[in-house]
């Protein structure tokens, strides 16, 4: 069974940085597009960023564009979300999810489009 494991969340001050990672357990995900999503209290789960299977296509939510960078290391079977200039409104549980898109080398920002999910990692931005 496909398993995704997030790590690297934590508590950081405004303006700080974190780089959560998402690792695949028990399978090779060369054909999978990966998305990062977040769920804040009282808000719906939203797409933050995604990356295609080759890494050649990425997308970002407008709220994080210019501050977050998604990347994948195929040798380590891991996807990273580098988060810089963090704001209190970035506080949420961050999840990664995987899907094999029907169109080659794209990625998807809709949570409902993904089949496999990790357990989430808490990111808190506070002074």
ABEGO torsion letter per residue (X at the ends): XBBBBBBGBEBBBBGBBBBBBBBBBGBBAAABBBBBBBBBBGBBBBBABBBBAAGABBBBBAAABGABBBBBBAAAGBBBBBBBGBBAAABBBBBBBBBBBABBGBBBABAAABABBBAEBBBBBBX
